[in-house]
């Protein structure tokens, strides 16, 4: 509307740009183009359950608005097919996070660093999903790996950085105890991410989830099993509100 007022954009073109707000109905999906305005970041594509063709069409629709695009839980073959279209030269595949990222405009970076802590190396895929998500949304991140309770002394050297954060993401499988430990050592919110890492009695992450939900450390909130994406979005929203001073 400012471009129309300044004479930089014709009315017909402006109407075309606004036509798909608040959403674009593609038949198999309704793309929420209004989300960038409403929440500060565009809709994200969750790939499982969608065909490759559907993912590509949604990706094209989101990219056409000039926003950054993130597709989570994407397999390599999906990225390969996306690349074959020749439309997204800047798109990259983050293999460790199983994510496709298209950065069309550099987001303003946060002043504060978001620490993402893993109990073990096996928790890295979920932590990397959180890292990639947070960074495309403008967060500076720091990955602190393999400092779980089996060797708790490994954590102590990182405490000053954790205590200086606004929010910390803790990713842990097995019994999931690390979130409670960190929750008792820092003065900020801890977002706990249980992972499906562990032996049979971990029940594919259920054990870690229950530990985190039953944490005796106050200020620990848990997201769903393996949901690094949700943890990153929540942490980003907290950091943005703090930086905005409200």
Phi and psi in degrees as GROMACS dihedral restraints (atoms count N, CA, C in turn):
[ dihedral_restraints ]
;  ai    aj    ak    al  type     phi  dphi    fc
    3     4     5     6     1   -64.7    20    10
    4     5     6     7     1   -36.9    20    10
    6     7     8     9     1   -66.7    20    10
    7     8     9    10     1   -38.0    20    10
    9    10    11    12     1   -64.2    20    10
   10    11    12    13     1   -45.3    20    10
   12    13    14    15     1   -61.6    20    10
   13    14    15    16     1   -36.5    20    10
   15    16    17    18     1   -83.2    20    10
   16    17    18    19     1    -2.3    20    10
   18    19    20    21     1    78.3    20    10
   19    20    21    22     1    13.0    20    10
   21    22    23    24     1   -87.4    20    10
   22    23    24    25     1   -13.9    20    10
   24    25    26    27     1  -141.6    20    10
   25    26    27    28     1   131.2    20    10
   27    28    29    30     1   -74.3    20    10
   28    29    30    31     1   158.0    20    10
   30    31    32    33     1   -61.5    20    10
   31    32    33    34     1   -44.2    20    10
   33    34    35    36     1   -60.4    20    10
   34    35    36    37     1   -42.3    20    10
   36    37    38    39     1   -67.5    20    10
   37    38    39    40     1   -37.8    20    10
   39    40    41    42     1   -63.3    20    10
   40    41    42    43     1   -42.1    20    10
   42    43    44    45     1   -61.8    20    10
   43    44    45    46     1   -39.7    20    10
   45    46    47    48     1   -62.7    20    10
   46    47    48    49     1   -41.1    20    10
   48    49    50    51     1   -66.3    20    10
   49    50    51    52     1   -35.5    20    10
   51    52    53    54     1   -87.0    20    10
   52    53    54    55     1   -10.8    20    10
   54    55    56    57     1   -57.8    20    10
   55    56    57    58     1   -35.0    20    10
   57    58    59    60     1   -92.9    20    10
   58    59    60    61     1     6.3    20    10
   60    61    62    63     1   -87.3    20    10
   61    62    63    64     1   140.0    20    10
   63    64    65    66     1   -83.7    20    10
   64    65    66    67     1   -10.9    20    10
   66    67    68    69     1  -152.5    20    10
   67    68    69    70     1   161.3    20    10
   69    70    71    72     1  -114.1    20    10
   70    71    72    73     1   119.2    20    10
   72    73    74    75     1   -87.7    20    10
   73    74    75    76     1   112.4    20    10
   75    76    77    78     1  -100.3    20    10
   76    77    78    79     1     7.8    20    10
   78    79    80    81     1    91.2    20    10
   79    80    81    82     1   -57.5    20    10
   81    82    83    84     1   -96.0    20    10
   82    83    84    85     1    -9.5    20    10
   84    85    86    87     1  -155.9    20    10
   85    86    87    88     1   148.4    20    10
   87    88    89    90     1  -112.9    20    10
   88    89    90    91     1   108.1    20    10
   90    91    92    93     1   -82.3    20    10
   91    92    93    94     1   122.1    20    10
   93    94    95    96     1   -85.6    20    10
   94    95    96    97     1    80.8    20    10
   96    97    98    99     1   -71.7    20    10
   97    98    99   100     1   -14.6    20    10
   99   100   101   102     1   -80.3    20    10
  100   101   102   103     1   -11.1    20    10
  102   103   104   105     1   -64.1    20    10
  103   104   105   106     1   -35.1    20    10
  105   106   107   108     1   -58.3    20    10
  106   107   108   109     1   -42.8    20    10
  108   109   110   111     1   -72.0    20    10
  109   110   111   112     1   -40.7    20    10
  111   112   113   114     1   -76.3    20    10
  112   113   114   115     1   -38.7    20    10
  114   115   116   117     1  -118.3    20    10
  115   116   117   118     1   -11.4    20    10
  117   118   119   120     1    95.1    20    10
  118   119   120   121     1    -2.4    20    10
  120   121   122   123     1  -152.1    20    10
  121   122   123   124     1   149.6    20    10
  123   124   125   126     1   -75.6    20    10
  124   125   126   127     1   169.8    20    10
  126   127   128   129     1   -60.0    20    10
  127   128   129   130     1   145.6    20    10
  129   130   131   132     1  -109.4    20    10
  130   131   132   133     1   143.1    20    10
  132   133   134   135     1   -91.2    20    10
  133   134   135   136     1   120.0    20    10
  135   136   137   138     1   -93.9    20    10
  136   137   138   139     1   112.4    20    10
  138   139   140   141     1   -77.6    20    10
  139   140   141   142     1   -37.4    20    10
  141   142   143   144     1   -57.1    20    10
  142   143   144   145     1   137.1    20    10
  144   145   146   147     1    91.5    20    10
  145   146   147   148     1   -11.9    20    10
  147   148   149   150     1  -103.6    20    10
  148   149   150   151     1   148.2    20    10
  150   151   152   153     1   -75.8    20    10
  151   152   153   154     1   161.1    20    10
  153   154   155   156     1   -60.1    20    10
  154   155   156   157     1   -40.9    20    10
  156   157   158   159     1   -61.4    20    10
  157   158   159   160     1   -42.4    20    10
  159   160   161   162     1   -63.7    20    10
  160   161   162   163     1   -42.9    20    10
  162   163   164   165     1   -60.5    20    10
  163   164   165   166     1   -44.6    20    10
  165   166   167   168     1   -64.6    20    10
  166   167   168   169     1   -41.6    20    10
  168   169   170   171     1   -66.2    20    10
  169   170   171   172     1   -39.9    20    10
  171   172   173   174     1   -66.3    20    10
  172   173   174   175     1   -42.6    20    10
  174   175   176   177     1   -58.4    20    10
  175   176   177   178     1   -46.0    20    10
  177   178   179   180     1   -61.4    20    10
  178   179   180   181     1   -41.6    20    10
  180   181   182   183     1   -64.3    20    10
  181   182   183   184     1   -44.7    20    10
  183   184   185   186     1   -67.2    20    10
  184   185   186   187     1   -41.7    20    10
  186   187   188   189     1   -66.3    20    10
  187   188   189   190     1   -31.2    20    10
  189   190   191   192     1   -62.8    20    10
  190   191   192   193     1   -21.6    20    10
  192   193   194   195     1   -83.6    20    10
  193   194   195   196     1    -2.4    20    10
  195   196   197   198     1    85.2    20    10
  196   197   198   199     1     3.8    20    10
  198   199   200   201     1   -87.5    20    10
  199   200   201   202     1   165.7    20    10
  201   202   203   204     1   -70.9    20    10
  202   203   204   205     1   150.7    20    10
  204   205   206   207     1  -127.3    20    10
  205   206   207   208     1   135.5    20    10
  207   208   209   210     1  -128.6    20    10
  208   209   210   211     1   127.6    20    10
  210   211   212   213     1  -118.2    20    10
  211   212   213   214     1   120.4    20    10
  213   214   215   216     1   -99.7    20    10
  214   215   216   217     1   158.9    20    10
  216   217   218   219     1    52.6    20    10
  217   218   219   220     1    42.3    20    10
  219   220   221   222     1   -94.9    20    10
  220   221   222   223     1   136.6    20    10
  222   223   224   225     1   -85.8    20    10
  223   224   225   226     1   160.7    20    10
  225   226   227   228     1   -57.9    20    10
  226   227   228   229     1   -39.2    20    10
  228   229   230   231     1   -65.6    20    10
  229   230   231   232     1   -28.5    20    10
  231   232   233   234     1   -66.8    20    10
  232   233   234   235     1   -44.4    20    10
  234   235   236   237     1   -63.2    20    10
  235   236   237   238     1   -40.2    20    10
  237   238   239   240     1   -60.6    20    10
  238   239   240   241     1   -43.2    20    10
  240   241   242   243     1   -68.1    20    10
  241   242   243   244     1   -37.2    20    10
  243   244   245   246     1   -63.0    20    10
  244   245   246   247     1   -41.3    20    10
  246   247   248   249     1   -64.8    20    10
  247   248   249   250     1   -33.4    20    10
  249   250   251   252     1   -64.6    20    10
  250   251   252   253     1   -21.0    20    10
  252   253   254   255     1   -68.3    20    10
  253   254   255   256     1   -22.6    20    10
  255   256   257   258     1    72.8    20    10
  256   257   258   259     1    10.8    20    10
  258   259   260   261     1   -96.3    20    10
  259   260   261   262     1   -14.0    20    10
  261   262   263   264     1  -131.1    20    10
  262   263   264   265     1    70.1    20    10
  264   265   266   267     1   -63.6    20    10
  265   266   267   268     1   -27.4    20    10
  267   268   269   270     1   -88.4    20    10
  268   269   270   271     1    -6.3    20    10
  270   271   272   273     1   -69.2    20    10
  271   272   273   274     1   144.2    20    10
  273   274   275   276     1  -135.9    20    10
  274   275   276   277     1   155.7    20    10
  276   277   278   279     1  -107.4    20    10
  277   278   279   280     1   119.5    20    10
  279   280   281   282     1   -92.4    20    10
  280   281   282   283     1    95.2    20    10
  282   283   284   285     1   -61.9    20    10
  283   284   285   286     1   -43.9    20    10
  285   286   287   288     1   -65.6    20    10
  286   287   288   289     1   -27.9    20    10
  288   289   290   291     1   -97.3    20    10
  289   290   291   292     1    -7.9    20    10
  291   292   293   294     1    53.4    20    10
  292   293   294   295     1    50.8    20    10
  294   295   296   297     1  -134.0    20    10
  295   296   297   298     1   145.1    20    10
  297   298   299   300     1  -105.1    20    10
  298   299   300   301     1   129.2    20    10
  300   301   302   303     1  -124.7    20    10
  301   302   303   304     1   129.8    20    10
  303   304   305   306     1  -122.6    20    10
  304   305   306   307     1   110.6    20    10
  306   307   308   309     1  -103.1    20    10
  307   308   309   310     1   101.3    20    10
  309   310   311   312     1   -93.8    20    10
  310   311   312   313     1   -22.4    20    10
  312   313   314   315     1  -145.3    20    10
  313   314   315   316     1   137.1    20    10
  315   316   317   318     1   -72.6    20    10
  316   317   318   319     1   119.6    20    10
  318   319   320   321     1   -72.3    20    10
  319   320   321   322     1   148.0    20    10
  321   322   323   324     1   -62.6    20    10
  322   323   324   325     1   129.8    20    10
  324   325   326   327     1   -82.7    20    10
  325   326   327   328     1   146.6    20    10
  327   328   329   330     1   -67.3    20    10
  328   329   330   331     1   153.0    20    10
  330   331   332   333     1   -76.1    20    10
  331   332   333   334     1   -33.2    20    10
  333   334   335   336     1   -97.1    20    10
  334   335   336   337     1   150.6    20    10
  336   337   338   339     1   -92.2    20    10
  337   338   339   340     1   136.8    20    10
  339   340   341   342     1   -99.9    20    10
  340   341   342   343     1   107.8    20    10
  342   343   344   345     1   -76.7    20    10
  343   344   345   346     1   137.0    20    10
  345   346   347   348     1  -122.2    20    10
  346   347   348   349     1   114.6    20    10
  348   349   350   351     1  -111.1    20    10
  349   350   351   352     1   134.5    20    10
  351   352   353   354     1  -113.6    20    10
  352   353   354   355     1   143.6    20    10
  354   355   356   357     1   -72.8    20    10
  355   356   357   358     1   -39.6    20    10
  357   358   359   360     1  -141.2    20    10
  358   359   360   361     1   168.0    20    10
  360   361   362   363     1   -64.5    20    10
  361   362   363   364     1   -31.7    20    10
  363   364   365   366     1   -66.5    20    10
  364   365   366   367     1   -15.8    20    10
  366   367   368   369     1   -85.4    20    10
  367   368   369   370     1    -2.8    20    10
  369   370   371   372     1   -59.5    20    10
  370   371   372   373     1   -40.5    20    10
  372   373   374   375     1   -56.5    20    10
  373   374   375   376     1   -40.5    20    10
  375   376   377   378     1   -70.7    20    10
  376   377   378   379     1   -40.3    20    10
  378   379   380   381     1   -63.2    20    10
  379   380   381   382     1   -38.4    20    10
  381   382   383   384     1   -69.1    20    10
  382   383   384   385     1   -34.0    20    10
  384   385   386   387     1   -60.7    20    10
  385   386   387   388     1   -42.2    20    10
  387   388   389   390     1   -64.5    20    10
  388   389   390   391     1   -42.3    20    10
  390   391   392   393     1   -63.4    20    10
  391   392   393   394     1   -50.1    20    10
  393   394   395   396     1   -61.7    20    10
  394   395   396   397     1   -41.4    20    10
  396   397   398   399     1   -63.4    20    10
  397   398   399   400     1   -48.5    20    10
  399   400   401   402     1   -62.8    20    10
  400   401   402   403     1   -39.1    20    10
  402   403   404   405     1   -70.6    20    10
  403   404   405   406     1   -38.3    20    10
  405   406   407   408     1   -68.6    20    10
  406   407   408   409     1   -17.9    20    10
  408   409   410   411     1   -97.9    20    10
  409   410   411   412     1    11.0    20    10
  411   412   413   414     1    93.5    20    10
  412   413   414   415     1    19.0    20    10
  414   415   416   417     1  -100.5    20    10
  415   416   417   418     1   136.6    20    10
  417   418   419   420     1   -76.4    20    10
  418   419   420   421     1   131.7    20    10
  420   421   422   423     1  -123.5    20    10
  421   422   423   424     1   157.2    20    10
  423   424   425   426     1  -135.4    20    10
  424   425   426   427     1   125.1    20    10
  426   427   428   429     1   -95.9    20    10
  427   428   429   430     1   123.0    20    10
  429   430   431   432     1  -117.2    20    10
  430   431   432   433     1   113.3    20    10
  432   433   434   435     1  -109.4    20    10
  433   434   435   436     1   147.4    20    10
  435   436   437   438     1    59.0    20    10
  436   437   438   439     1    55.8    20    10
  438   439   440   441     1  -124.6    20    10
  439   440   441   442     1    35.8    20    10
  441   442   443   444     1   -72.1    20    10
  442   443   444   445     1   178.8    20    10
  444   445   446   447     1   -70.4    20    10
  445   446   447   448     1   -14.3    20    10
  447   448   449   450     1   -67.6    20    10
  448   449   450   451     1   -19.4    20    10
  450   451   452   453     1  -148.3    20    10
  451   452   453   454     1    69.3    20    10
  453   454   455   456     1   -65.0    20    10
  454   455   456   457     1   -23.1    20    10
  456   457   458   459     1   -60.4    20    10
  457   458   459   460     1   -21.5    20    10
  459   460   461   462     1   -68.0    20    10
  460   461   462   463     1   -21.4    20    10
  462   463   464   465     1   -79.5    20    10
  463   464   465   466     1   -30.4    20    10
  465   466   467   468     1   -61.3    20    10
  466   467   468   469     1   -35.0    20    10
  468   469   470   471     1   -67.0    20    10
  469   470   471   472     1   -17.7    20    10
  471   472   473   474     1   -95.9    20    10
  472   473   474   475     1    -6.4    20    10
  474   475   476   477     1   -57.7    20    10
  475   476   477   478     1   -42.2    20    10
  477   478   479   480     1   -56.3    20    10
  478   479   480   481     1   -39.4    20    10
  480   481   482   483     1   -71.1    20    10
  481   482   483   484     1   -37.8    20    10
  483   484   485   486     1   -67.0    20    10
  484   485   486   487     1   -39.6    20    10
  486   487   488   489     1   -71.3    20    10
  487   488   489   490     1   -15.8    20    10
  489   490   491   492     1   -93.2    20    10
  490   491   492   493     1    -2.1    20    10
  492   493   494   495     1   -86.8    20    10
  493   494   495   496     1   157.9    20    10
  495   496   497   498     1   -80.6    20    10
  496   497   498   499     1   -30.6    20    10
  498   499   500   501     1  -158.8    20    10
  499   500   501   502     1   146.0    20    10
  501   502   503   504     1  -126.5    20    10
  502   503   504   505     1   135.3    20    10
  504   505   506   507     1   -98.5    20    10
  505   506   507   508     1   128.1    20    10
  507   508   509   510     1  -120.0    20    10
  508   509   510   511     1   122.5    20    10
  510   511   512   513     1  -112.4    20    10
  511   512   513   514     1   120.8    20    10
  513   514   515   516     1  -150.9    20    10
  514   515   516   517     1   140.8    20    10
  516   517   518   519     1  -109.8    20    10
  517   518   519   520     1  -146.1    20    10
  519   520   521   522     1    49.5    20    10
  520   521   522   523     1  -119.0    20    10
  522   523   524   525     1   -89.9    20    10
  523   524   525   526     1    -9.2    20    10
  525   526   527   528     1    69.9    20    10
  526   527   528   529     1    26.3    20    10
  528   529   530   531     1   -77.4    20    10
  529   530   531   532     1   -19.8    20    10
  531   532   533   534     1   -60.1    20    10
  532   533   534   535     1   -34.8    20    10
  534   535   536   537     1   -61.2    20    10
  535   536   537   538     1   -41.8    20    10
  537   538   539   540     1   -65.5    20    10
  538   539   540   541     1   -40.4    20    10
  540   541   542   543     1   -60.6    20    10
  541   542   543   544     1   -50.6    20    10
  543   544   545   546     1   -66.5    20    10
  544   545   546   547     1   -36.7    20    10
  546   547   548   549     1   -58.5    20    10
  547   548   549   550     1   -28.8    20    10
  549   550   551   552     1   -86.5    20    10
  550   551   552   553     1    -2.2    20    10
  552   553   554   555     1  -115.8    20    10
  553   554   555   556     1   -11.5    20    10
  555   556   557   558     1  -121.7    20    10
  556   557   558   559     1   160.6    20    10
  558   559   560   561     1  -103.6    20    10
  559   560   561   562     1    17.8    20    10
  561   562   563   564     1  -120.2    20    10
  562   563   564   565     1   172.6    20    10
  564   565   566   567     1   -68.4    20    10
  565   566   567   568     1   144.3    20    10
  567   568   569   570     1  -117.0    20    10
  568   569   570   571     1   124.4    20    10
  570   571   572   573     1  -100.6    20    10
  571   572   573   574     1   113.3    20    10
  573   574   575   576     1   -95.1    20    10
  574   575   576   577     1   131.5    20    10
  576   577   578   579     1  -119.1    20    10
  577   578   579   580     1   105.3    20    10
  579   580   581   582     1   -74.5    20    10
  580   581   582   583     1   141.7    20    10
  582   583   584   585     1  -115.7    20    10
  583   584   585   586     1   161.7    20    10
  585   586   587   588     1   -84.4    20    10
  586   587   588   589     1    21.6    20    10
  588   589   590   591     1   -83.3    20    10
  589   590   591   592     1   129.5    20    10
  591   592   593   594     1   150.6    20    10
  592   593   594   595     1   171.9    20    10
  594   595   596   597     1   -80.4    20    10
  595   596   597   598     1  -178.5    20    10
  597   598   599   600     1   -50.2    20    10
  598   599   600   601     1   -43.3    20    10
  600   601   602   603     1   -73.9    20    10
  601   602   603   604     1    -3.1    20    10
  603   604   605   606     1   -78.4    20    10
  604   605   606   607     1   -13.0    20    10
  606   607   608   609     1    51.2    20    10
  607   608   609   610     1    47.8    20    10
  609   610   611   612     1    55.0    20    10
  610   611   612   613     1    39.9    20    10
  612   613   614   615     1   104.3    20    10
  613   614   615   616     1   -12.2    20    10
  615   616   617   618     1   -63.1    20    10
  616   617   618   619     1   -39.3    20    10
  618   619   620   621     1   -60.2    20    10
  619   620   621   622     1   -47.0    20    10
  621   622   623   624     1   -64.2    20    10
  622   623   624   625     1   -39.8    20    10
  624   625   626   627     1   -60.7    20    10
  625   626   627   628     1   -45.7    20    10
  627   628   629   630     1   -65.6    20    10
  628   629   630   631     1   -38.7    20    10
  630   631   632   633     1   -59.2    20    10
  631   632   633   634     1   -45.2    20    10
  633   634   635   636     1   -68.6    20    10
  634   635   636   637     1   -38.4    20    10
  636   637   638   639     1   -67.2    20    10
  637   638   639   640     1   -29.8    20    10
  639   640   641   642     1   -99.3    20    10
  640   641   642   643     1    18.4    20    10
  642   643   644   645     1   -58.2    20    10
  643   644   645   646     1   134.9    20    10
  645   646   647   648     1   -85.0    20    10
  646   647   648   649     1    -6.9    20    10
  648   649   650   651     1   -84.7    20    10
  649   650   651   652     1   122.8    20    10
  651   652   653   654     1   -72.8    20    10
  652   653   654   655     1   151.3    20    10
  654   655   656   657     1    88.9    20    10
  655   656   657   658     1     9.7    20    10
  657   658   659   660     1  -103.4    20    10
  658   659   660   661     1   121.5    20    10
  660   661   662   663     1  -119.7    20    10
  661   662   663   664     1   136.0    20    10
  663   664   665   666     1  -106.9    20    10
  664   665   666   667     1   140.7    20    10
  666   667   668   669     1  -100.9    20    10
  667   668   669   670     1  -178.0    20    10
  669   670   671   672     1   -73.2    20    10
  670   671   672   673     1   166.5    20    10
  672   673   674   675     1   -59.5    20    10
  673   674   675   676     1   128.6    20    10
  675   676   677   678     1    66.3    20    10
  676   677   678   679     1    13.9    20    10
  678   679   680   681     1   -92.0    20    10
  679   680   681   682     1    68.0    20    10
  681   682   683   684     1   -64.1    20    10
  682   683   684   685     1   -30.4    20    10
  684   685   686   687     1   -60.2    20    10
  685   686   687   688     1   -51.7    20    10
  687   688   689   690     1   -63.5    20    10
  688   689   690   691     1   -38.8    20    10
  690   691   692   693     1   -60.7    20    10
  691   692   693   694     1   -41.7    20    10
  693   694   695   696     1   -66.9    20    10
  694   695   696   697     1   -41.4    20    10
  696   697   698   699     1   -63.7    20    10
  697   698   699   700     1   -45.1    20    10
  699   700   701   702     1   -61.7    20    10
  700   701   702   703     1   -45.5    20    10
  702   703   704   705     1   -63.0    20    10
  703   704   705   706     1   -39.3    20    10
  705   706   707   708     1   -62.6    20    10
  706   707   708   709     1   -44.0    20    10
  708   709   710   711     1   -62.1    20    10
  709   710   711   712     1   -40.2    20    10
  711   712   713   714     1   -63.7    20    10
  712   713   714   715     1   -48.4    20    10
  714   715   716   717     1   -62.0    20    10
  715   716   717   718     1   -40.9    20    10
  717   718   719   720     1   -65.3    20    10
  718   719   720   721     1   -40.9    20    10
  720   721   722   723     1   -64.8    20    10
  721   722   723   724     1   -40.1    20    10
  723   724   725   726     1   -66.1    20    10
  724   725   726   727     1   -44.3    20    10
  726   727   728   729     1   -66.4    20    10
  727   728   729   730     1   -30.8    20    10
  729   730   731   732     1   -78.6    20    10
  730   731   732   733     1   -10.0    20    10
  732   733   734   735     1    77.6    20    10
  733   734   735   736     1    27.0    20    10
